[in-house]
Amino acid sequence: MLVRLPGVYPPQEDTWLLAGALARETLGPHSHVLDICTGTGALSLRAAAAGAGHVTAVDISRRALATTWINARLRRHPVRVMRGNLTEPVRGQLFDVIVSNPPYVPTLDDVLPTRGVERAWDAGVDGRMLLDRICVQAPAMLMQSGVLLIAQSALSGVEKTQTILEEQGLSVEIADRAEIPFGRVLSSRATLFETRGLIDTGQRTEEIVVIRAVR
């Protein structure tokens, strides 16, 4: 069980799908892993438990970082926690594996919340306000043969993610995918998604995809 302070995104299907992809990567005591938008630290803990010797967890939420710190200490994993906006706190550093489960749910407008649990999923009209930035910023932080793993919904444009990463010189594939029922947030926006043509009328499931990109 993971400790989770109020307002911190709880691990869900997308987290565990991404964790499964992370588990297939080869990690050792000299491996450097970056977890962007760490939340509870579930993916950082998975990397540390798999043997990664250097794990850095980044989030803009103080509560998320406190949660990650607590969970890492409870398991005696040496996870470095850093507060900041996506890759900014570790700019100039290189990593063997970068993993991210960022906010990717389409919203009514492009005004992102600055506080509250909605920060964990709201990502602008097309759901890509953070995805696009990660796709551009993260590749430059990968070591040679480094791996980037990103989870996202098909509602947010998987092909666009693939295209941006390929433009950054990475080799891209779909590592995993799963069809899951809408949760509370997506159910409340189903009519909006139908109006925009993101889902079929009456559709109440989304496809979660894990993208694996290699330098």
PyMOL commands that set and color helices and strands:
alter all, ss='L'
color gray80, all
select helices_A, chain A and resi 13-23+42-49+62-74+88-90+117-120+131-141+154-156+158-167+184-188+190-196
alter helices_A, ss='H'
color red, helices_A
select strands_A, chain A and resi 32-36+54-59+79-83+95-100+142-153+171-181+205-214
alter strands_A, ss='S'
color yellow, strands_A
deselect
rebuild
show_as cartoon
